[in-house]
């Protein structure tokens, strides 16, 4: 069966297994979380083709995918991975330092109300009201 030259973006996101359902994919695109070739799109009916680059902003990460083909069905994950090439930069390449939690003495637990006041006073010393 011959692959189509263009495909709706909501269908492609569903076939590529980036979003769980086609309905959710349509809502996701309509909310403005997807860019095609750096242009923000807001219609689930937007047609994409192989060679386009998608920038998808999920809640906690941004994914960059290059479209290699249009899908015919939502198949298994290995089949879905043939539809795109992942161009997402690694966190070290993007210049992001790893997140290190604040240092606390072992067993100290959460700060008390008094500790919180001291922290607030330290962070804003000129609010001495």
MMTF fields as JSON, N, C-alpha, C and O atoms, coordinates in Angstrom:
{
  "mmtfVersion": "1.0.0",
  "mmtfProducer": "UNKNOWN",
  "numBonds": 515,
  "numAtoms": 516,
  "numGroups": 129,
  "numChains": 1,
  "numModels": 1,
  "chainsPerModel": [1],
  "groupsPerChain": [129],
  "chainIdList": ["A"],
  "bondAtomList": [4, 2, 8, 6, 12, 10, 16, 14, 20, 18, 24, 22, 28, 26, 32, 30, 36, 34, 40, 38, 44, 42, 48, 46, 52, 50, 56, 54, 60, 58, 64, 62, 68, 66, 72, 70, 76, 74, 80, 78, 84, 82, 88, 86, 92, 90, 96, 94, 100, 98, 104, 102, 108, 106, 112, 110, 116, 114, 120, 118, 124, 122, 128, 126, 132, 130, 136, 134, 140, 138, 144, 142, 148, 146, 152, 150, 156, 154, 160, 158, 164, 162, 168, 166, 172, 170, 176, 174, 180, 178, 184, 182, 188, 186, 192, 190, 196, 194, 200, 198, 204, 202, 208, 206, 212, 210, 216, 214, 220, 218, 224, 222, 228, 226, 232, 230, 236, 234, 240, 238, 244, 242, 248, 246, 252, 250, 256, 254, 260, 258, 264, 262, 268, 266, 272, 270, 276, 274, 280, 278, 284, 282, 288, 286, 292, 290, 296, 294, 300, 298, 304, 302, 308, 306, 312, 310, 316, 314, 320, 318, 324, 322, 328, 326, 332, 330, 336, 334, 340, 338, 344, 342, 348, 346, 352, 350, 356, 354, 360, 358, 364, 362, 368, 366, 372, 370, 376, 374, 380, 378, 384, 382, 388, 386, 392, 390, 396, 394, 400, 398, 404, 402, 408, 406, 412, 410, 416, 414, 420, 418, 424, 422, 428, 426, 432, 430, 436, 434, 440, 438, 444, 442, 448, 446, 452, 450, 456, 454, 460, 458, 464, 462, 468, 466, 472, 470, 476, 474, 480, 478, 484, 482, 488, 486, 492, 490, 496, 494, 500, 498, 504, 502, 508, 506, 512, 510],
  "bondOrderList": [1, 1, 1, 1, 1, 1, 1, 1, 1, 1, 1, 1, 1, 1, 1, 1, 1, 1, 1, 1, 1, 1, 1, 1, 1, 1, 1, 1, 1, 1, 1, 1, 1, 1, 1, 1, 1, 1, 1, 1, 1, 1, 1, 1, 1, 1, 1, 1, 1, 1, 1, 1, 1, 1, 1, 1, 1, 1, 1, 1, 1, 1, 1, 1, 1, 1, 1, 1, 1, 1, 1, 1, 1, 1, 1, 1, 1, 1, 1, 1, 1, 1, 1, 1, 1, 1, 1, 1, 1, 1, 1, 1, 1, 1, 1, 1, 1, 1, 1, 1, 1, 1, 1, 1, 1, 1, 1, 1, 1, 1, 1, 1, 1, 1, 1, 1, 1, 1, 1, 1, 1, 1, 1, 1, 1, 1, 1, 1],
  "groupList": [{"groupName": "UNK", "atomNameList": ["N", "CA", "C", "O"], "elementList": ["N", "C", "C", "O"], "formalChargeList": [0, 0, 0, 0], "bondAtomList": [1, 0, 2, 1, 3, 2], "bondOrderList": [1, 1, 2], "singleLetterCode": "X", "chemCompType": "L-PEPTIDE LINKING"}],
  "groupTypeList": [0, 0, 0, 0, 0, 0, 0, 0, 0, 0, 0, 0, 0, 0, 0, 0, 0, 0, 0, 0, 0, 0, 0, 0, 0, 0, 0, 0, 0, 0, 0, 0, 0, 0, 0, 0, 0, 0, 0, 0, 0, 0, 0, 0, 0, 0, 0, 0, 0, 0, 0, 0, 0, 0, 0, 0, 0, 0, 0, 0, 0, 0, 0, 0, 0, 0, 0, 0, 0, 0, 0, 0, 0, 0, 0, 0, 0, 0, 0, 0, 0, 0, 0, 0, 0, 0, 0, 0, 0, 0, 0, 0, 0, 0, 0, 0, 0, 0, 0, 0, 0, 0, 0, 0, 0, 0, 0, 0, 0, 0, 0, 0, 0, 0, 0, 0, 0, 0, 0, 0, 0, 0, 0, 0, 0, 0, 0, 0, 0],
  "groupIdList": [1, 2, 3, 4, 5, 6, 7, 8, 9, 10, 11, 12, 13, 14, 15, 16, 17, 18, 19, 20, 21, 22, 23, 24, 25, 26, 27, 28, 29, 30, 31, 32, 33, 34, 35, 36, 37, 38, 39, 40, 41, 42, 43, 44, 45, 46, 47, 48, 49, 50, 51, 52, 53, 54, 55, 56, 57, 58, 59, 60, 61, 62, 63, 64, 65, 66, 67, 68, 69, 70, 71, 72, 73, 74, 75, 76, 77, 78, 79, 80, 81, 82, 83, 84, 85, 86, 87, 88, 89, 90, 91, 92, 93, 94, 95, 96, 97, 98, 99, 100, 101, 102, 103, 104, 105, 106, 107, 108, 109, 110, 111, 112, 113, 114, 115, 116, 117, 118, 119, 120, 121, 122, 123, 124, 125, 126, 127, 128, 129],
  "secStructList": [7, 7, 7, 7, 1, 3, 3, 3, 2, 2, 2, 2, 2, 2, 2, 6, 6, 1, 1, 1, 7, 2, 2, 2, 2, 2, 2, 2, 2, 2, 6, 6, 7, 3, 3, 3, 6, 6, 3, 3, 7, 7, 7, 6, 6, 7, 3, 3, 3, 6, 6, 7, 3, 3, 3, 3, 3, 7, 1, 1, 7, 3, 3, 3, 3, 3, 3, 7, 7, 7, 7, 1, 1, 7, 7, 7, 2, 2, 2, 2, 4, 4, 4, 3, 3, 3, 7, 7, 7, 7, 6, 6, 6, 6, 6, 7, 7, 7, 7, 7, 7, 7, 7, 7, 7, 6, 6, 7, 7, 1, 7, 7, 2, 2, 2, 2, 2, 2, 2, 2, 2, 2, 2, 6, 6, 6, 7, 7, 7],
  "xCoordList": [0.833, 0.0, 0.882, 1.852, 0.558, 1.361, 1.08, -0.074, 2.127, 1.959, 1.466, 1.885, 0.578, 0.118, 1.241, 2.14, 1.177, 2.205, 2.037, 3.022, 0.816, 0.518, -0.46, -1.22, -0.427, -1.316, -1.651, -0.843, -2.847, -3.256, -2.332, -1.904, -2.03, -1.075, -1.632, -0.877, -2.929, -3.487, -3.403, -3.145, -3.617, -3.499, -2.056, -1.793, -1.121, 0.28, 0.766, 1.468, 0.401, 0.807, 0.255, 0.92, -0.939, -1.544, -0.825, -0.522, -0.547, 0.136, 1.575, 2.077, 2.244, 3.634, 3.735, 4.832, 2.59, 2.527, 3.111, 3.679, 2.983, 3.407, 2.259, 2.487, 1.021, -0.175, -1.078, -1.142, -1.779, -2.518, -3.717, -3.994, -4.43, -5.594, -5.641, -4.999, -6.396, -6.487, -7.246, -6.926, -8.239, -8.988, -8.073, -8.1, -7.259, -6.307, -5.273, -4.853, -4.873, -3.913, -4.515, -3.832, -5.778, -6.447, -6.519, -6.27, -6.858, -6.921, -5.534, -5.378, -4.536, -3.162, -2.66, -2.039, -2.931, -2.513, -3.279, -2.701, -4.584, -5.408, -4.987, -5.208, -4.381, -3.944, -2.624, -2.151, -2.025, -0.831, 0.473, 1.464, 0.503, 1.71, 2.6, 3.615, 2.241, 3.004, 3.402, 2.609, 4.655, 5.144, 5.604, 6.209, 5.317, 5.772, 6.711, 6.31, 7.968, 8.99, 9.024, 9.054, 9.019, 9.102, 7.858, 7.868, 6.802, 5.567, 4.536, 4.259, 3.966, 2.962, 1.678, 1.21, 1.124, -0.13, -1.191, -0.872, -2.446, -3.528, -4.716, -5.814, -4.508, -5.572, -5.13, -4.045, -5.968, -5.646, -5.666, -5.144, -6.257, -6.349, -5.132, -5.099, -4.144, -2.941, -2.26, -2.066, -1.897, -1.282, 0.234, 0.837, 0.839, 2.291, 2.793, 2.028, 4.088, 4.683, 6.053, 6.604, 6.608, 7.957, 8.958, 8.916, 9.851, 10.821, 10.491, 11.376, 9.232, 8.861, 9.477, 9.713, 9.734, 10.276, 9.222, 8.762, 8.849, 7.865, 8.58, 9.515, 8.149, 8.607, 7.393, 6.446, 7.426, 6.281, 6.659, 7.659, 5.866, 6.153, 5.178, 4.003, 5.717, 4.948, 5.068, 5.691, 4.479, 4.442, 5.84, 6.116, 6.709, 8.022, 9.201, 10.354, 8.934, 10.038, 9.592, 8.403, 10.589, 10.339, 10.977, 12.132, 10.213, 10.669, 10.712, 9.78, 11.811, 11.956, 12.024, 12.906, 11.079, 10.993, 10.999, 10.318, 11.784, 11.77, 10.921, 11.163, 9.943, 9.02, 9.7, 10.183, 9.727, 10.316, 9.26, 9.55, 8.058, 7.003, 5.644, 5.547, 4.6, 3.233, 2.772, 3.07, 2.054, 1.62, 0.301, -0.484, 0.066, -1.194, -2.096, -3.32, -1.453, -2.219, -1.396, -0.209, -2.04, -1.319, -0.834, -1.557, 0.37, 0.942, 1.768, 1.673, 2.577, 3.435, 4.52, 4.771, 5.152, 6.142, 7.29, 7.68, 7.853, 8.937, 8.489, 9.262, 7.247, 6.708, 6.509, 6.757, 6.065, 5.835, 7.146, 7.173, 8.234, 9.52, 10.122, 11.054, 9.608, 10.082, 9.505, 9.963, 8.507, 7.857, 8.619, 8.347, 9.573, 10.247, 11.689, 12.092, 12.45, 13.811, 13.826, 13.409, 14.298, 14.309, 15.513, 16.656, 15.261, 16.318, 16.439, 17.117, 15.793, 15.791, 17.215, 17.888, 17.684, 19.032, 19.089, 18.123, 20.232, 20.435, 20.528, 20.95, 20.149, 20.203, 21.596, 21.717, 22.651, 24.003, 24.349, 25.062, 23.851, 24.122, 23.368, 23.837, 22.199, 21.377, 21.898, 21.36, 22.93, 23.499, 22.751, 22.958, 21.902, 21.152, 21.946, 22.41, 22.092, 22.774, 21.788, 20.592, 22.278, 21.362, 20.784, 21.465, 19.54, 18.854, 19.337, 19.237, 19.862, 20.359, 19.448, 19.244, 18.893, 18.015, 18.798, 20.009, 18.099, 18.735, 19.32, 18.718, 20.49, 21.171, 20.572, 20.419, 20.242, 19.733, 20.455, 20.903, 20.552, 21.184, 20.339, 19.111, 20.977, 20.208, 19.32, 19.773, 18.081, 17.137, 16.512, 15.739, 16.833, 16.299, 14.821, 14.098, 14.36, 12.946, 12.572, 13.424, 11.291, 10.798, 11.09, 11.185, 11.235, 11.488, 10.257, 9.118, 10.52, 9.43, 8.986, 9.57, 7.947, 7.453, 8.538, 8.702, 9.261, 10.346, 11.453, 11.965, 11.813, 12.817, 12.363, 13.159, 11.086, 10.539, 10.657, 11.014, 10.36, 10.478, 11.92, 12.178, 12.86, 14.276, 14.698, 15.452, 14.217, 14.531, 13.959, 14.64, 12.698, 12.076, 12.808, 12.992, 13.228, 13.955, 15.321, 15.792, 15.946, 17.232, 17.087, 17.91, 16.024, 15.806, 15.38, 15.697, 14.655, 14.182, 14.542, 13.666, 15.802, 16.205, 15.677, 15.585, 15.323, 14.881, 13.388, 12.885, 12.661, 11.236, 11.029, 10.033, 11.88, 11.886, 10.665, 10.828, 9.488, 8.272, 7.847, 6.834],
  "yCoordList": [-1.175, 0.0, 1.243, 1.314, 2.207, 3.399, 4.389, 4.577, 5.026, 5.996, 7.318, 7.71, 8.015, 9.319, 10.348, 10.226, 11.367, 12.4, 13.34, 13.862, 13.551, 14.435, 13.746, 12.866, 14.166, 13.575, 14.618, 15.497, 14.512, 15.408, 15.218, 14.103, 16.325, 16.241, 15.464, 14.765, 15.564, 14.806, 13.303, 12.526, 12.901, 11.492, 11.015, 9.923, 11.846, 11.448, 11.312, 10.355, 12.254, 12.173, 10.905, 10.293, 10.516, 9.29, 8.06, 7.141, 8.031, 6.888, 6.757, 5.641, 7.876, 7.859, 7.581, 7.536, 7.397, 7.066, 8.145, 7.832, 9.405, 10.488, 10.935, 11.477, 10.711, 11.052, 9.825, 9.086, 9.604, 8.358, 8.163, 7.037, 9.231, 9.063, 10.195, 11.232, 9.98, 11.002, 12.222, 13.349, 12.012, 13.124, 13.988, 15.215, 13.345, 14.091, 14.81, 15.923, 14.18, 14.802, 16.066, 17.084, 16.009, 17.187, 18.32, 19.476, 17.996, 19.017, 19.578, 20.775, 18.707, 19.112, 20.101, 21.109, 19.811, 20.697, 22.011, 23.081, 21.936, 23.142, 24.079, 25.288, 23.525, 24.361, 25.076, 25.848, 24.827, 25.558, 24.966, 25.687, 23.688, 23.048, 22.45, 21.828, 22.623, 22.01, 23.083, 23.951, 22.994, 23.872, 22.992, 21.942, 23.422, 22.73, 23.679, 24.77, 23.264, 24.107, 25.496, 26.509, 25.53, 26.734, 27.616, 28.692, 27.206, 27.989, 27.33, 26.138, 28.113, 27.584, 27.302, 28.13, 26.141, 25.785, 25.564, 25.222, 25.763, 25.585, 24.838, 24.884, 24.156, 23.367, 21.924, 21.647, 21.008, 19.585, 19.098, 18.023, 19.868, 19.456, 19.898, 19.687, 20.5, 20.943, 19.739, 18.712, 19.866, 18.755, 18.823, 19.871, 17.699, 17.609, 16.627, 15.82, 16.702, 15.817, 15.372, 15.994, 14.321, 13.905, 15.038, 15.702, 15.242, 16.324, 17.467, 18.254, 17.586, 18.628, 18.317, 17.157, 19.37, 19.215, 19.697, 20.836, 18.824, 19.152, 19.484, 18.787, 20.539, 20.87, 20.752, 21.53, 19.778, 19.477, 19.818, 19.32, 20.662, 21.026, 20.308, 20.659, 19.285, 18.567, 19.324, 20.384, 18.793, 19.5, 19.771, 20.873, 18.783, 18.939, 18.845, 18.898, 18.709, 18.582, 19.037, 19.141, 19.3, 19.694, 18.638, 18.261, 18.164, 17.113, 17.67, 18.342, 17.382, 17.806, 16.54, 15.702, 16.413, 15.223, 15.625, 16.568, 14.89, 15.077, 13.962, 12.785, 14.322, 13.343, 12.629, 13.256, 11.3, 10.484, 9.858, 9.507, 9.716, 9.112, 9.306, 9.679, 9.05, 9.111, 7.695, 6.766, 7.529, 6.204, 5.785, 6.619, 4.483, 3.923, 3.494, 3.458, 3.164, 2.689, 2.925, 3.243, 2.767, 2.849, 1.443, 0.642, 1.168, -0.157, -0.222, 0.659, -1.256, -1.396, -0.312, 0.354, -0.15, 0.912, 0.858, 1.909, -0.319, -0.32, 0.203, 0.847, -0.079, 0.431, 1.938, 2.645, 2.434, 3.869, 4.644, 5.782, 4.053, 4.741, 4.916, 5.701, 4.205, 4.373, 5.628, 6.036, 6.244, 7.424, 8.712, 9.725, 8.702, 9.932, 9.674, 8.548, 10.774, 10.773, 11.772, 12.918, 11.346, 12.195, 13.128, 12.672, 14.435, 15.44, 16.208, 17.234, 15.728, 16.416, 16.502, 15.479, 17.716, 17.826, 17.228, 17.288, 16.658, 16.1, 17.255, 18.346, 17.056, 18.149, 18.749, 19.955, 17.941, 18.474, 19.362, 20.353, 19.018, 19.821, 21.14, 22.141, 21.143, 22.342, 23.358, 24.461, 23.011, 23.946, 23.979, 24.892, 23.023, 22.979, 22.207, 21.095, 22.804, 22.113, 21.144, 21.43, 20.016, 19.09, 19.718, 20.464, 19.412, 19.976, 19.258, 18.035, 20.025, 19.476, 19.963, 21.169, 19.053, 19.495, 20.274, 20.104, 21.123, 21.912, 20.992, 19.981, 21.351, 20.521, 20.757, 21.898, 19.678, 19.731, 18.662, 17.649, 18.908, 17.918, 16.649, 16.728, 15.485, 14.239, 14.162, 14.436, 13.796, 13.653, 14.957, 14.97, 16.068, 17.359, 17.491, 18.23, 16.8, 16.86, 18.204, 18.966, 18.472, 19.731, 20.873, 20.66, 22.098, 23.222, 23.541, 23.402, 23.968, 24.367, 25.777, 26.415, 26.251, 27.594, 28.63, 29.621, 28.382, 29.282, 29.284, 30.34, 28.081, 27.986, 28.729, 29.409, 28.6, 29.268, 30.786, 31.473, 31.31, 32.756, 33.213, 34.275, 32.411, 32.759, 32.742, 33.609, 31.77, 31.69, 32.899, 33.509, 33.248, 34.408, 35.693, 36.567, 35.81, 36.998, 37.082, 38.173, 35.934, 35.906, 36.3, 37.041, 35.793, 36.092, 37.532, 38.099, 38.142, 39.528, 40.321, 40.594, 40.69, 41.345, 42.767, 43.256, 43.459, 44.847, 44.974, 46.096, 43.88, 43.938, 43.852, 43.27, 44.378, 44.206, 44.782, 45.379, 44.637, 45.184, 44.486, 44.85],
  "zCoordList": [0.0, 0.0, 0.0, 0.754, -0.825, -0.989, 0.13, 0.515, 0.656, 1.724, 1.15, 0.061, 1.869, 1.39, 1.486, 2.318, 0.62, 0.612, 1.803, 2.326, 2.226, 3.36, 4.297, 3.892, 5.567, 6.564, 7.623, 7.923, 8.181, 9.258, 10.455, 10.756, 11.132, 12.235, 13.417, 14.093, 13.689, 14.813, 14.556, 15.476, 13.323, 12.953, 13.071, 13.574, 12.599, 12.649, 14.095, 14.422, 14.956, 16.369, 17.014, 17.851, 16.634, 17.161, 16.624, 17.385, 15.317, 14.712, 15.212, 15.348, 15.488, 15.955, 17.454, 18.01, 18.102, 19.524, 20.425, 21.471, 20.036, 20.922, 21.814, 22.895, 21.368, 22.135, 22.152, 21.169, 23.27, 23.472, 22.549, 22.135, 22.221, 21.352, 20.331, 20.501, 19.292, 18.248, 18.754, 18.376, 19.595, 20.18, 21.031, 20.933, 21.871, 22.693, 21.819, 22.137, 20.735, 19.823, 19.212, 19.098, 18.822, 18.27, 19.276, 18.933, 20.518, 21.571, 21.875, 22.12, 21.858, 22.143, 21.096, 21.433, 19.834, 18.744, 18.819, 18.627, 19.1, 19.159, 20.288, 20.209, 21.337, 22.453, 22.172, 23.006, 21.007, 20.608, 21.108, 21.223, 21.406, 21.926, 20.845, 21.16, 19.58, 18.492, 17.482, 17.12, 17.04, 15.974, 14.819, 15.031, 13.612, 12.409, 11.691, 11.286, 11.531, 10.901, 11.539, 10.841, 12.872, 13.705, 13.674, 14.271, 13.008, 12.977, 13.873, 13.744, 14.784, 15.696, 14.935, 14.153, 15.169, 14.506, 15.581, 16.72, 15.209, 16.18, 15.588, 16.142, 14.477, 13.865, 13.724, 13.213, 14.176, 14.089, 12.645, 12.348, 11.751, 10.353, 9.538, 8.326, 10.175, 9.474, 8.83, 9.48, 7.547, 6.821, 6.923, 6.694, 7.269, 7.363, 6.321, 5.792, 6.028, 5.023, 5.52, 6.428, 4.953, 5.328, 5.072, 4.036, 6.032, 5.953, 6.889, 7.226, 7.323, 8.278, 9.634, 9.971, 10.41, 11.755, 12.747, 12.676, 13.664, 14.692, 15.991, 16.386, 16.652, 17.993, 18.894, 18.781, 19.785, 20.639, 22.071, 22.589, 22.71, 24.096, 25.015, 25.123, 25.672, 26.681, 27.994, 28.044, 29.053, 30.323, 30.88, 31.353, 30.828, 31.456, 30.484, 30.913, 29.207, 28.258, 26.873, 26.573, 26.052, 24.666, 23.775, 23.972, 22.793, 21.894, 20.482, 20.04, 19.769, 18.377, 17.525, 17.71, 16.586, 15.744, 14.275, 13.873, 13.476, 12.022, 11.43, 11.699, 10.636, 10.064, 8.905, 7.962, 8.997, 7.934, 7.035, 5.891, 7.53, 6.736, 7.386, 8.555, 6.617, 7.106, 7.408, 6.657, 8.492, 8.903, 8.287, 7.835, 8.275, 7.786, 8.937, 8.811, 10.079, 11.225, 12.479, 12.406, 13.633, 14.899, 15.23, 15.822, 14.846, 15.046, 16.312, 17.166, 16.44, 17.609, 17.632, 16.627, 18.785, 18.966, 17.954, 17.447, 17.635, 16.642, 15.27, 14.56, 14.911, 13.641, 13.715, 12.738, 14.864, 15.033, 15.006, 14.536, 15.501, 15.537, 14.146, 13.972, 13.171, 11.792, 11.141, 10.073, 11.771, 11.207, 11.477, 10.833, 12.419, 12.789, 13.209, 13.498, 13.229, 13.759, 14.914, 14.752, 16.058, 17.245, 17.203, 17.239, 17.127, 17.075, 18.381, 18.433, 19.434, 20.711, 21.263, 21.388, 21.596, 22.151, 23.554, 24.315, 23.871, 25.2, 26.198, 25.815, 27.464, 28.451, 28.61, 28.826, 28.508, 28.632, 27.434, 27.591, 26.234, 25.04, 25.072, 24.531, 25.705, 25.736, 26.746, 26.834, 27.508, 28.462, 29.779, 30.579, 30.02, 31.26, 32.301, 32.049, 33.458, 34.547, 35.199, 35.271, 35.668, 36.333, 37.597, 38.301, 37.87, 39.026, 40.279, 40.382, 41.227, 42.477, 43.592, 43.73, 44.392, 45.475, 46.531, 46.669, 47.266, 48.313, 49.378, 49.739, 49.872, 50.871, 52.258, 52.694, 52.934, 54.31, 55.107, 54.569, 56.372, 57.235, 57.24, 57.24, 57.243, 57.264, 58.506, 59.617, 58.315, 59.419, 59.866, 60.824, 59.186, 59.612, 59.258, 59.926, 58.237, 57.865, 57.271, 56.813, 57.29, 56.739, 57.698, 58.907, 57.161, 58.063, 58.911, 58.465, 60.137, 61.026, 60.653, 59.777, 61.329, 61.07, 61.397, 60.686, 62.468, 62.866, 61.8, 61.428, 61.314, 60.253, 59.007, 58.36, 58.672, 57.49, 57.634, 56.676, 58.821, 59.058, 58.89, 58.324, 59.383, 59.252, 57.78, 57.337, 57.038, 55.607, 54.878, 54.054, 55.181, 54.54, 54.903, 54.056, 56.169, 56.604, 55.909, 55.585, 55.686, 55.0, 53.534, 52.996, 52.891, 51.47, 51.227, 50.182, 52.191, 52.049, 53.313, 54.134, 53.477, 54.724, 54.861, 55.987, 53.777, 53.871, 54.153, 54.206, 54.335, 54.663, 56.179, 56.608, 56.971, 58.421, 59.134, 60.198, 58.619, 59.209, 60.439, 61.037]
}
